[in-house]
Structure formats: C-alpha cells, structure tokens
Amino acid sequence: MIVTDRITLAGRLILPGSVIEAGRLAIEGSRIAAVTSGETEPGDLDLTGHTVVPGFVDLHVHGGGGASYASGITEEALLAARTHLDHGTTTTVASTVTGEIDDLARQAHVLSELVEDGVLAGIHFEGPFISRNRCGAHRPDLLRDPDPALVRKLVDAARGHAKMVTLAPELPGGLDSVRMLADLGVIAAVGHTDSDYATTLEAIDAGATVATHLFNAMPGIAHRAPGPIVALLEDERVTVELINDGVHLHPSVLDLAYRTAGAHRVALITDAMGAAGMGDGLYPLGPLQVEVKDGVAMLADGSSIAGSTLTLDRAFQRSVQMDKLTLHQAVESLSTTPARLLGLSDSVGSLETGKLADLVVLDSDSYDLVAVMRHGRWVRGGETFSTVKSA
C-alpha cells in the first residue's frame, strides 16, 4: 500500500448534489480535509480524465476471490473482503448463508473479530429463518422458523456486530422477531418470503426496513394479490436491495424500482458468492455446490440462481452506461443510501470534509475502475497518477 499522510487529488468529483469538473480533494491522514474547485497546484496528483466517487458500500455479499464468509475461516473472509475492496467496495457487510444454528454462531464469532479489526462493517444473517417455498440457494432441511430465541442467539453470537437479519415474516415468530430486532437496533429485512401484501405491511409496521434483493425469492405482482413487492416498494420507510448484474433483474424492472422508490431508497448490492472475481467452475455456497457458467452462478442441479459473481464497480458501470442512471443516482445507490441505512453517514458514503477518505477513481469515458483508496491509503492503482509539477 502507498501511505498518503497528506495529498491533494485533482480531477472530476461527484459530490452530493453537484459535479465539480475541475475539483480538488485534500486528504490528511485517513480523512478528507477539504473539497474545493480550481486548477491543480504543485504537489497535486493529476486525475485529469478520471471521475472520483465515494467508496462503495455493500450491504449483502457472501464472498469473492474463491472464498466465502460462510466458511468460518479467517483467511477466507480476509480474501473475500480484499477481492471486493480491489473492486471499490470500501465498506462491507459480510453475509452468511443458511446452516445449523451453532455453525452460524461460530461463523459470527470469526466475522466479529474482523469487524473489530476494521476489515468488515458488520454481519448479515441471510437464513435460516426463511420460507421453504422461496429458499433459492439455501438448503431446505436446514431452514427454521424465526423463533425470537433462535434469532437472538445469532445476534448475541455477533457480539454487537449484527447489522441485519433476513427473515420471512409470515412464518411463526416472524413478526415478533422483527419487533425484537428493531428494539435491538438490528435491521430486520424481508426476504426469501412467501408473504402476502397485508403481512408485509405488518412487518414494516413492526420495524422491518429493508427488502432483501427485491423481486428475487418472493412472489411476483398480481393485480388482485400485490404481494410483498408492492408493499415494500411503496413504503418510504423501506430501503430496497437490487442486484443489477443483468441476470437477476430485467432492465425495465430496475427502472420501475427507481421510478417508484427513488435512488434514496435503492441500495445496489452484489449478493456475490465465492466466484466473484474468479472464472467459471464449481464453488461452495455454505453447504451447497454452485456451478458458474459464463459468469452466472446456479446451484449445481440447475434449480436456482445462487447469488451472483458481481462486483460493485461493474454494477456502477452497468447502471450508468446501460441503465442510464445519472452519476448522482449511481453514487447514491452504491454509497450514500447503504451508508445511511447502516448508520455510517458521518464517516462514509459521500465525498465531504471530515469523512473517511474512501474513494474510487473511474475512467471518465468508460467508467472502468482505475484506483481505490480506503482510509487515506491507496489499495489499488495509486501509482497510476503523476504528480503535477510547478511551471
């Protein structure tokens, strides 16, 4: 890593509410010291032709680089986090996958240590408290009803670092668990659910604030049975996760979500499994086997999509180039909205004075990732830029 104790970057900056074509971002230690407009000065790093956006925040990711957060192995978790960091995710919430309760508790212990070390921002339990009818790439025989005592056992195992629990509110104990999670300050997310419209509204009123990968693993919209999707989309209290990889959602569905909820309520996630950043082949996802062909992850028996191989730099690029989101919409959904949901807006999610110097540098034409900085340190690509010399 290249340590940047004091540095000024000069280039195009995407700020909350504005774009500075010729901006200067001053960094001291781990934080942004100033954001200004103007020409480059001696000692600046010249980022001409590049666009600087805040580091990406991923609420929902299972692994990458051939490694899984569900392995319960510290080295694998570190590899997964590093893989996504190389692709611009500077804040990661590690997601588990359905397993035995005691195994999940052990995984939470390992992941909690990495939260305490500053590698991760928290833990997301996806399963086992989900519907058998909508379980997707979760092993049906390991699923459990969301008994509040079992849910609390996992939250306690995370030692204060549980950020989110996905559950199906229609199951016995579901609404009580949502209330308990809300009381504990843990995000209750509706997902992998067979819930109807009315029950979903009950869950939101009980404290649920996130839709886990909206549209996927839940009933579709019917004109007399709107189901969970409509309830989650229409309520301003709910942030909706979307997987924009070209596989999980049709572009028109993505557009519908943005027109209904707005970027301030959309969090683009990867839901990536171990194959992210890797090639085709066979990979584990918890206790299940996944086959990746042409970048698409499916259970080996072909019965379900099994997460994604997406990285957030590609989600940004696709959103702007193919889906025609504005740069501000993309930044909001990849950084600002998830940071706010996690309660981290004071430190990450936007390029503002006083916040951590977490940023991603993109080519201004192609939006390919060029460099990544976390906490004021280049972790990828910093050597690309030249220092502007005085005349």
Sequence and secondary structure as in RCSB ss.txt:
>XXXX:A:sequence
MIVTDRITLAGRLILPGSVIEAGRLAIEGSRIAAVTSGETEPGDLDLTGHTVVPGFVDLHVHGGGGASYASGITE
EALLAARTHLDHGTTTTVASTVTGEIDDLARQAHVLSELVEDGVLAGIHFEGPFISRNRCGAHRPDLLRDPDPAL
VRKLVDAARGHAKMVTLAPELPGGLDSVRMLADLGVIAAVGHTDSDYATTLEAIDAGATVATHLFNAMPGIAHRA
PGPIVALLEDERVTVELINDGVHLHPSVLDLAYRTAGAHRVALITDAMGAAGMGDGLYPLGPLQVEVKDGVAMLA
DGSSIAGSTLTLDRAFQRSVQMDKLTLHQAVESLSTTPARLLGLSDSVGSLETGKLADLVVLDSDSYDLVAVMRH
GRWVRGGETFSTVKSA
>XXXX:A:secstr
 EE SEEEEEEEEEETTEEEEEEEEEEETTEEEEEEES   TT EEEEEEEEEE EEEEEE EETTEEGGG  HH
HHHHHHHHHHTTTEEEEEEE  S  HHHHHHHHHHHHHHHHTTS SEEEEE SSS GGG SSS GGG     HHH
HHHHHHHTTT EEEEEE TTSTTHHHHHHHHHHHT EEEE S    HHHHHHHHHHT  EETTTTTTS    SS 
 HHHHHHHH TT EEEEE SSSSS HHHHHHHHHHH GGGEEEE  B TTTTS SEEEEETTEEEEEETTEEEET
TSSSB  B   HHHHHHHHHHTS   HHHHHIIIIIHHHHHTT TTTSSS  TTSB  EEEEETTT  EEEEEET
TEEEESGGGS B    
